[in-house]
Amino acid sequence: MTTNSDSTDSDKESLPIANVITQLHRKYPRLNFPQYLPLLERQGIIYAESVTGFDEEYFTSLGIAEGAVKPFLLGVRKAMRREKKWAKVSNKENHSRFESVEI
């Protein structure tokens, strides 16, 4: 019998940058984060994890407004922490559910 607790973090889908952009746009609508999505995707930044490999200068050189870069980076980090925390909780719940099943 295979359970969800047998899967590792690497088996889970990564957090799409589009999801983070949507969250940031709700929080900072005047920064218009959706305008940067095509720019990020052209650079192969499709998932939030890709963002962590670059600094503020890189994103300003791509064309993201200086005033938007810091909220963008902070928002990505926060979303990744939240996603990781949710995955841990979800994994614990699935694991305990399957422990009580007898075969």
N, C-alpha and C positions, 0 to 999 in steps of 0.2 A: 504494500500500500504506500503510495506517495502522498505526502502532505505538502501544504504551502510552506511549512517550517523547514522543509528540506531544501528550498531554494535559497540562493545567496543574494546579496545585494546586487551583484552583477547580472542576475537573471531578471531584475526588475527594469521596466521601461524608465529611461531617464526623463527628467523634467523638461518639457519643451520650453524654449525661450519665449515662444508665443504666449504661453500661459502666464509667464512672469510679466511680460509686456502688458497683457490684459489687466492683471492685478495692479501694476504700476499706473496704468492709465486711469483706473478708477480712483486711485489715491491722489494722483497728480495730473488731472485732466489738462491743465494748461501747458504742461510740458509736452503733450502730444507724443507719447512714447511709440504708438503704432507706426509713426512715420519712419522709425529707425529699424523696424523689422526687416524690410527688404535689404537694407544695408548690411545688417548682421548676417542674414542668410547668404548673401553673396560672398561673405567671408568664411562661410561654413560654420557659423555660430548658430547652431540649430537647437542645442540643448544648453541648459543653464550651467552645467559643469564646464563647458567650454569657456565661459566668461572668466572663470577664476584664474585662467592662465595669462591674463592680460591686465595691464595697469590702466590708470586714468588717461594717461597720455595717448595710449593706443586708441582708445575709444574717441577721444577728441580728434585724433588724426583721421579717423574714419568719417568724421562729420557730425558726430553727436555733440550737441551744444554743451559747452563747459558746465553750465548750470544744471544740466540733466545727468551728467556722468556719475556724480557721487550718489544721487538717489537711485540711479540704475544699479550701480555696483552693490550698494547696501540692500536694495530690494532683492537682487538675485541671491545674495548670501542668506538673507532672511527666509526667502522662499525655499532654499535648499535645506536649511536647518529644519524648517517646518515639515518639509516632505520626509526628511530622514526620521524625524521624531514620529510622524504619523506611520511610517513604515514599520518602525520598531513596535509601536503599540499594536498595529494591525497584525504583525507577525506573532506577538505574544498571545493575542486573542485567538488566532488560528491554531497556534501550537497547543494552548490549553484545551481548546475544543476537541482536538484530535487525541489528546492524551486520555481523555475519558472514554473514548470509543474502544470497545472490546471486540476482538475478532474471534 
